[in-house]
Amino acid sequence: MLWLVLALMTAAAVFAVLWPLARGQRVDRGASDAAVYRDQLDEIERDRASGTIGAAEAEAARVEVSRRLLAAADAGMPPAADPTLRLRHRRWAAVSALVFIPLGAICIYLVLGSPNLPGQPLAQRFAATPDANSIAGLIARVESHLERSPDDGRGWEVIAPVYMRLGRFDDAVRAYRSALRLEGESADRQASLGEALAGAGGGVITTVARSAFERALVLDKTNPRAQFYLGLAAEQDGRTGEAAERWQGLIAHAPADAPWIAYVREALARVEPSRPPAPGSGTPAGLGPTAQNVASAAEMSSTEREQMVRGMVERLAARLSADGSDVEGWLRLMRAYMVLGEVGKARAAAADARRALATDPGKLRRIEEGAKNFGLDG
């Protein structure tokens, strides 16, 4: 296809040069005008002889026509040239156009073009750049767009759930806050912000996250996500009765085919061990223990459960003392102390994490954001 296009372009250029050379010799308009003026001179002479005009008038007309005759002769009579010589020149120009134009085009292409570059169909180009259509590539393009247009509220709202699915909770918080600022307040946006804040806090419903869920209920008292997470906040604070009441009300008013009802029943089983969870239910990542953990803990006394939890927390703290590079471990330790109500130990864990990760700005930034979400930045 490329060579065909180049050949057609070359042929068009050659034709543009040969067309004027192939045309016949132009009719000499000056010679025709001169013949007309000569006829006018004869007519003037006949009129003077017949007495139609006077001698003075005839002389003036003859001078004027003679002047026009000389001008026509000068304009239409080129210098005499050999017709054979002119034909030879035209032929030489035609041969030069046929030879040198294609030859020059080929030389220029060989110097500036890439004749040895193999063809690459569209499918192969897409295959050569798989990241362009991958999730990471699409996210990168949206992020690049938002850097250029930070006031695109719809763009922030579109990318925020993607951040949530990828576990990039801090980015999701920033995206939902931008969407709220630019697109306006709604119950779903406030609930989504609270969920992102809970994710950024490692599953702990912090004061900031609770405020977002409460604001969502002000805007829509039936919002199921806000009701669920506020029940989770009550559970984490030890108010299991309030959590159970919220979740029982949520189940009572939920549609039969609600996709989230299994999660609510699983959460209710945690605070009411006598109530078995629905078959096939599961707990979303980061929202609490699994069904097996709940069943095992239900058989323990409250003292045994507390000892089990504290033993897990102590083992985590010991591991981090030996290797403090695990930023996720530090966030889990801070969250565990907050759940246990030991705010002082949570502050100490945040301080230890800052010292252990002082040389890693990225991890240190996550610790600072986690401490802020936990209310430990004061």
C-alpha positions as a Python dict, from the first residue, in 0.01 Angstrom:
ca = {
    (1, 'M'): (0, 0, 0),
    (2, 'L'): (280, 243, 86),
    (3, 'W'): (464, 184, -240),
    (4, 'L'): (140, 224, -436),
    (5, 'V'): (77, 560, -272),
    (6, 'L'): (433, 674, -341),
    (7, 'A'): (405, 565, -707),
    (8, 'L'): (79, 757, -753),
    (9, 'M'): (230, 1069, -597),
    (10, 'T'): (535, 1046, -827),
    (11, 'A'): (314, 995, -1133),
    (12, 'A'): (111, 1304, -1040),
    (13, 'A'): (429, 1512, -1010),
    (14, 'V'): (559, 1392, -1348),
    (15, 'F'): (224, 1460, -1512),
    (16, 'A'): (223, 1816, -1374),
    (17, 'V'): (558, 1876, -1548),
    (18, 'L'): (475, 1704, -1879),
    (19, 'W'): (131, 1857, -1929),
    (20, 'P'): (249, 2204, -2036),
    (21, 'L'): (517, 2050, -2260),
    (22, 'A'): (267, 1829, -2441),
    (23, 'R'): (28, 2112, -2533),
    (24, 'G'): (35, 2250, -2886),
    (25, 'Q'): (176, 2591, -2968),
    (26, 'R'): (-54, 2873, -2857),
    (27, 'V'): (-230, 3070, -3135),
    (28, 'D'): (-61, 3404, -3182),
    (29, 'R'): (-328, 3651, -3081),
    (30, 'G'): (-102, 3945, -3167),
    (31, 'A'): (-93, 3845, -3536),
    (32, 'S'): (-471, 3832, -3549),
    (33, 'D'): (-499, 4182, -3399),
    (34, 'A'): (-247, 4315, -3650),
    (35, 'A'): (-458, 4186, -3942),
    (36, 'V'): (-763, 4368, -3804),
    (37, 'Y'): (-572, 4696, -3779),
    (38, 'R'): (-446, 4660, -4137),
    (39, 'D'): (-805, 4621, -4256),
    (40, 'Q'): (-892, 4940, -4063),
    (41, 'L'): (-614, 5127, -4245),
    (42, 'D'): (-754, 5012, -4580),
    (43, 'E'): (-1100, 5118, -4474),
    (44, 'I'): (-977, 5464, -4377),
    (45, 'E'): (-810, 5504, -4716),
    (46, 'R'): (-1132, 5405, -4897),
    (47, 'D'): (-1336, 5651, -4691),
    (48, 'R'): (-1091, 5934, -4768),
    (49, 'A'): (-1101, 5855, -5143),
    (50, 'S'): (-1482, 5852, -5148),
    (51, 'G'): (-1496, 6180, -4956),
    (52, 'T'): (-1674, 6032, -4657),
    (53, 'I'): (-1412, 6185, -4428),
    (54, 'G'): (-1176, 6474, -4473),
    (55, 'A'): (-804, 6451, -4530),
    (56, 'A'): (-721, 6576, -4179),
    (57, 'E'): (-958, 6329, -4015),
    (58, 'A'): (-824, 6044, -4227),
    (59, 'E'): (-468, 6130, -4130),
    (60, 'A'): (-552, 6137, -3756),
    (61, 'A'): (-732, 5803, -3778),
    (62, 'R'): (-444, 5650, -3974),
    (63, 'V'): (-195, 5764, -3707),
    (64, 'E'): (-406, 5614, -3427),
    (65, 'V'): (-458, 5279, -3603),
    (66, 'S'): (-91, 5265, -3697),
    (67, 'R'): (5, 5314, -3334),
    (68, 'R'): (-222, 5026, -3229),
    (69, 'L'): (-82, 4813, -3509),
    (70, 'L'): (275, 4865, -3385),
    (71, 'A'): (172, 4783, -3027),
    (72, 'A'): (1, 4461, -3138),
    (73, 'A'): (303, 4363, -3342),
    (74, 'D'): (536, 4420, -3042),
    (75, 'A'): (312, 4213, -2807),
    (76, 'G'): (236, 3921, -3037),
    (77, 'M'): (555, 3877, -3239),
    (78, 'P'): (822, 3703, -3026),
    (79, 'P'): (1175, 3682, -3151),
    (80, 'A'): (1213, 3435, -3425),
    (81, 'A'): (1334, 3092, -3308),
    (82, 'D'): (1411, 2762, -3470),
    (83, 'P'): (1107, 2529, -3437),
    (84, 'T'): (1335, 2225, -3435),
    (85, 'L'): (1535, 2371, -3147),
    (86, 'R'): (1218, 2437, -2948),
    (87, 'L'): (1097, 2079, -3000),
    (88, 'R'): (1434, 1944, -2883),
    (89, 'H'): (1411, 2149, -2564),
    (90, 'R'): (1063, 2019, -2487),
    (91, 'R'): (1171, 1659, -2537),
    (92, 'W'): (1474, 1707, -2310),
    (93, 'A'): (1253, 1856, -2037),
    (94, 'A'): (1011, 1564, -2067),
    (95, 'V'): (1288, 1304, -2040),
    (96, 'S'): (1434, 1487, -1740),
    (97, 'A'): (1097, 1487, -1565),
    (98, 'L'): (1045, 1114, -1632),
    (99, 'V'): (1391, 1021, -1502),
    (100, 'F'): (1499, 1269, -1239),
    (101, 'I'): (1173, 1318, -1045),
    (102, 'P'): (1128, 945, -958),
    (103, 'L'): (1502, 907, -902),
    (104, 'G'): (1512, 1208, -669),
    (105, 'A'): (1207, 1083, -476),
    (106, 'I'): (1371, 741, -423),
    (107, 'C'): (1698, 897, -304),
    (108, 'I'): (1518, 1123, -55),
    (109, 'Y'): (1318, 829, 83),
    (110, 'L'): (1629, 614, 122),
    (111, 'V'): (1799, 892, 319),
    (112, 'L'): (1507, 1010, 535),
    (113, 'G'): (1275, 710, 536),
    (114, 'S'): (1293, 360, 684),
    (115, 'P'): (1261, 115, 394),
    (116, 'N'): (1381, -179, 606),
    (117, 'L'): (1120, -130, 880),
    (118, 'P'): (878, -427, 869),
    (119, 'G'): (506, -377, 849),
    (120, 'Q'): (317, -374, 1180),
    (121, 'P'): (-59, -429, 1165),
    (122, 'L'): (-286, -269, 1421),
    (123, 'A'): (-334, -591, 1620),
    (124, 'Q'): (42, -635, 1655),
    (125, 'R'): (84, -278, 1776),
    (126, 'F'): (-176, -337, 2049),
    (127, 'A'): (-5, -664, 2141),
    (128, 'A'): (330, -486, 2165),
    (129, 'T'): (190, -242, 2425),
    (130, 'P'): (-34, -452, 2651),
    (131, 'D'): (-19, -200, 2936),
    (132, 'A'): (-202, 55, 2723),
    (133, 'N'): (-531, -138, 2767),
    (134, 'S'): (-462, -295, 3108),
    (135, 'I'): (-620, -175, 3432),
    (136, 'A'): (-293, -7, 3531),
    (137, 'G'): (-272, 167, 3193),
    (138, 'L'): (-631, 289, 3209),
    (139, 'I'): (-583, 416, 3564),
    (140, 'A'): (-265, 595, 3459),
    (141, 'R'): (-454, 769, 3179),
    (142, 'V'): (-734, 878, 3412),
    (143, 'E'): (-481, 1004, 3667),
    (144, 'S'): (-299, 1196, 3394),
    (145, 'H'): (-631, 1352, 3290),
    (146, 'L'): (-710, 1450, 3650),
    (147, 'E'): (-367, 1611, 3687),
    (148, 'R'): (-451, 1832, 3390),
    (149, 'S'): (-814, 1885, 3494),
    (150, 'P'): (-832, 1862, 3875),
    (151, 'D'): (-1182, 2013, 3875),
    (152, 'D'): (-1336, 1717, 3688),
    (153, 'G'): (-1561, 1589, 3966),
    (154, 'R'): (-1700, 1310, 3750),
    (155, 'G'): (-1349, 1181, 3688),
    (156, 'W'): (-1277, 1167, 4063),
    (157, 'E'): (-1604, 984, 4124),
    (158, 'V'): (-1524, 727, 3855),
    (159, 'I'): (-1173, 645, 3975),
    (160, 'A'): (-1252, 634, 4349),
    (161, 'P'): (-1421, 288, 4344),
    (162, 'V'): (-1128, 156, 4140),
    (163, 'Y'): (-890, 271, 4412),
    (164, 'M'): (-1109, 92, 4668),
    (165, 'R'): (-1096, -237, 4475),
    (166, 'L'): (-718, -211, 4449),
    (167, 'G'): (-680, -140, 4820),
    (168, 'R'): (-546, 211, 4759),
    (169, 'F'): (-760, 354, 5037),
    (170, 'D'): (-570, 679, 5086),
    (171, 'D'): (-613, 761, 4717),
    (172, 'A'): (-980, 664, 4742),
    (173, 'V'): (-1027, 907, 5034),
    (174, 'R'): (-871, 1187, 4832),
    (175, 'A'): (-1088, 1101, 4528),
    (176, 'Y'): (-1415, 1088, 4725),
    (177, 'R'): (-1337, 1417, 4898),
    (178, 'S'): (-1271, 1578, 4560),
    (179, 'A'): (-1599, 1437, 4425),
    (180, 'L'): (-1789, 1574, 4725),
    (181, 'R'): (-1632, 1915, 4681),
    (182, 'L'): (-1695, 1934, 4307),
    (183, 'E'): (-2014, 1731, 4252),
    (184, 'G'): (-2197, 1818, 4571),
    (185, 'E'): (-2302, 1625, 4879),
    (186, 'S'): (-2507, 1305, 4868),
    (187, 'A'): (-2567, 1012, 5100),
    (188, 'D'): (-2384, 768, 4872),
    (189, 'R'): (-2078, 992, 4842),
    (190, 'Q'): (-2060, 1044, 5220),
    (191, 'A'): (-2099, 669, 5282),
    (192, 'S'): (-1832, 595, 5023),
    (193, 'L'): (-1597, 843, 5190),
    (194, 'G'): (-1659, 679, 5527),
    (195, 'E'): (-1589, 336, 5379),
    (196, 'A'): (-1263, 459, 5228),
    (197, 'L'): (-1162, 612, 5562),
    (198, 'A'): (-1237, 281, 5733),
    (199, 'G'): (-1022, 101, 5479),
    (200, 'A'): (-740, 350, 5526),
    (201, 'G'): (-767, 290, 5902),
    (202, 'G'): (-723, -83, 5860),
    (203, 'G'): (-1092, -158, 5930),
    (204, 'V'): (-1128, 68, 6233),
    (205, 'I'): (-1421, 310, 6218),
    (206, 'T'): (-1244, 626, 6326),
    (207, 'T'): (-1409, 946, 6441),
    (208, 'V'): (-1374, 1099, 6095),
    (209, 'A'): (-1524, 792, 5927),
    (210, 'R'): (-1812, 783, 6177),
    (211, 'S'): (-1889, 1148, 6102),
    (212, 'A'): (-1913, 1067, 5730),
    (213, 'F'): (-2157, 779, 5794),
    (214, 'E'): (-2368, 990, 6029),
    (215, 'R'): (-2384, 1265, 5768),
    (216, 'A'): (-2495, 1006, 5511),
    (217, 'L'): (-2785, 907, 5738),
    (218, 'V'): (-2884, 1271, 5775),
    (219, 'L'): (-2913, 1288, 5397),
    (220, 'D'): (-3077, 944, 5364),
    (221, 'K'): (-3176, 760, 5682),
    (222, 'T'): (-3220, 434, 5489),
    (223, 'N'): (-2868, 422, 5347),
    (224, 'P'): (-2761, 60, 5413),
    (225, 'R'): (-2385, 115, 5404),
    (226, 'A'): (-2399, 389, 5665),
    (227, 'Q'): (-2620, 173, 5889),
    (228, 'F'): (-2386, -124, 5856),
    (229, 'Y'): (-2068, 68, 5930),
    (230, 'L'): (-2219, 254, 6222),
    (231, 'G'): (-2315, -83, 6365),
    (232, 'L'): (-1955, -194, 6313),
    (233, 'A'): (-1835, 119, 6494),
    (234, 'A'): (-2063, 33, 6786),
    (235, 'E'): (-1923, -321, 6791),
    (236, 'Q'): (-1566, -193, 6796),
    (237, 'D'): (-1654, 38, 7086),
    (238, 'G'): (-1797, -257, 7281),
    (239, 'R'): (-2161, -153, 7237),
    (240, 'T'): (-2272, -484, 7091),
    (241, 'G'): (-2635, -427, 7179),
    (242, 'E'): (-2648, -111, 6966),
    (243, 'A'): (-2466, -291, 6682),
    (244, 'A'): (-2714, -580, 6693),
    (245, 'E'): (-3009, -340, 6695),
    (246, 'R'): (-2879, -155, 6389),
    (247, 'W'): (-2811, -473, 6196),
    (248, 'Q'): (-3144, -634, 6290),
    (249, 'G'): (-3324, -326, 6162),
    (250, 'L'): (-3117, -331, 5845),
    (251, 'I'): (-3208, -696, 5779),
    (252, 'A'): (-3576, -635, 5857),
    (253, 'H'): (-3606, -358, 5597),
    (254, 'A'): (-3372, -505, 5335),
    (255, 'P'): (-3502, -640, 5003),
    (256, 'A'): (-3496, -1018, 4987),
    (257, 'D'): (-3240, -1014, 4704),
    (258, 'A'): (-3009, -750, 4855),
    (259, 'P'): (-2651, -855, 4769),
    (260, 'W'): (-2515, -729, 5103),
    (261, 'I'): (-2759, -898, 5338),
    (262, 'A'): (-2531, -1201, 5390),
    (263, 'Y'): (-2257, -972, 5522),
    (264, 'V'): (-2498, -812, 5769),
    (265, 'R'): (-2613, -1152, 5894),
    (266, 'E'): (-2250, -1257, 5939),
    (267, 'A'): (-2179, -942, 6138),
    (268, 'L'): (-2490, -1000, 6349),
    (269, 'A'): (-2366, -1351, 6428),
    (270, 'R'): (-2052, -1199, 6578),
    (271, 'V'): (-2244, -1003, 6839),
    (272, 'E'): (-2519, -1265, 6883),
    (273, 'P'): (-2332, -1599, 6875),
    (274, 'S'): (-2658, -1787, 6928),
    (275, 'R'): (-2778, -1662, 6589),
    (276, 'P'): (-2619, -1880, 6313),
    (277, 'P'): (-2501, -1698, 6000),
    (278, 'A'): (-2674, -1760, 5672),
    (279, 'P'): (-2521, -2043, 5464),
    (280, 'G'): (-2263, -1921, 5219),
    (281, 'S'): (-2224, -1585, 5387),
    (282, 'G'): (-1885, -1426, 5427),
    (283, 'T'): (-1725, -1124, 5577),
    (284, 'P'): (-1576, -850, 5354),
    (285, 'A'): (-1202, -817, 5375),
    (286, 'G'): (-1092, -605, 5669),
    (287, 'L'): (-1431, -588, 5841),
    (288, 'G'): (-1372, -856, 6103),
    (289, 'P'): (-1292, -1222, 6166),
    (290, 'T'): (-1415, -1506, 5950),
    (291, 'A'): (-1711, -1728, 6037),
    (292, 'Q'): (-1474, -1996, 6166),
    (293, 'N'): (-1303, -1744, 6398),
    (294, 'V'): (-1640, -1634, 6532),
    (295, 'A'): (-1752, -1992, 6595),
    (296, 'S'): (-1431, -2068, 6784),
    (297, 'A'): (-1449, -1751, 6989),
    (298, 'A'): (-1812, -1813, 7075),
    (299, 'E'): (-1711, -2122, 7272),
    (300, 'M'): (-1468, -1918, 7490),
    (301, 'S'): (-1543, -1709, 7790),
    (302, 'S'): (-1500, -1333, 7768),
    (303, 'T'): (-1171, -1359, 7961),
    (304, 'E'): (-1039, -1628, 7727),
    (305, 'R'): (-1134, -1424, 7422),
    (306, 'E'): (-959, -1117, 7558),
    (307, 'Q'): (-648, -1323, 7637),
    (308, 'M'): (-648, -1466, 7286),
    (309, 'V'): (-669, -1119, 7129),
    (310, 'R'): (-400, -977, 7356),
    (311, 'G'): (-174, -1270, 7278),
    (312, 'M'): (-210, -1200, 6904),
    (313, 'V'): (-138, -831, 6961),
    (314, 'E'): (169, -906, 7172),
    (315, 'R'): (308, -1142, 6908),
    (316, 'L'): (256, -877, 6643),
    (317, 'A'): (429, -615, 6861),
    (318, 'A'): (724, -850, 6922),
    (319, 'R'): (763, -919, 6553),
    (320, 'L'): (762, -549, 6470),
    (321, 'S'): (1022, -483, 6738),
    (322, 'A'): (1251, -728, 6559),
    (323, 'D'): (1165, -608, 6209),
    (324, 'G'): (1005, -266, 6188),
    (325, 'S'): (989, -243, 5807),
    (326, 'D'): (634, -383, 5782),
    (327, 'V'): (416, -74, 5747),
    (328, 'E'): (98, -285, 5726),
    (329, 'G'): (194, -455, 6052),
    (330, 'W'): (232, -120, 6227),
    (331, 'L'): (-109, -8, 6102),
    (332, 'R'): (-266, -334, 6225),
    (333, 'L'): (-99, -292, 6566),
    (334, 'M'): (-226, 65, 6600),
    (335, 'R'): (-575, -48, 6503),
    (336, 'A'): (-568, -339, 6750),
    (337, 'Y'): (-475, -111, 7039),
    (338, 'M'): (-756, 129, 6941),
    (339, 'V'): (-1005, -160, 6935),
    (340, 'L'): (-883, -268, 7279),
    (341, 'G'): (-928, 87, 7403),
    (342, 'E'): (-557, 131, 7480),
    (343, 'V'): (-502, 469, 7319),
    (344, 'G'): (-170, 523, 7496),
    (345, 'K'): (-24, 204, 7352),
    (346, 'A'): (-157, 302, 7011),
    (347, 'R'): (26, 637, 7036),
    (348, 'A'): (343, 456, 7145),
    (349, 'A'): (311, 218, 6848),
    (350, 'A'): (275, 515, 6613),
    (351, 'A'): (590, 673, 6762),
    (352, 'D'): (782, 344, 6727),
    (353, 'A'): (664, 314, 6367),
    (354, 'R'): (786, 666, 6286),
    (355, 'R'): (1131, 584, 6424),
    (356, 'A'): (1151, 249, 6244),
    (357, 'L'): (1041, 392, 5908),
    (358, 'A'): (1214, 731, 5931),
    (359, 'T'): (1433, 652, 5628),
    (360, 'D'): (1140, 550, 5404),
    (361, 'P'): (929, 860, 5316),
    (362, 'G'): (656, 657, 5144),
    (363, 'K'): (594, 426, 5437),
    (364, 'L'): (631, 711, 5684),
    (365, 'R'): (360, 901, 5500),
    (366, 'R'): (125, 603, 5537),
    (367, 'I'): (196, 588, 5909),
    (368, 'E'): (117, 959, 5945),
    (369, 'E'): (-207, 921, 5753),
    (370, 'G'): (-302, 613, 5956),
    (371, 'A'): (-232, 794, 6281),
    (372, 'K'): (-447, 1083, 6164),
    (373, 'N'): (-734, 849, 6077),
    (374, 'F'): (-703, 680, 6417),
    (375, 'G'): (-707, 1020, 6590),
    (376, 'L'): (-348, 980, 6710),
    (377, 'D'): (-197, 1282, 6542),
    (378, 'G'): (-266, 1515, 6831),
}
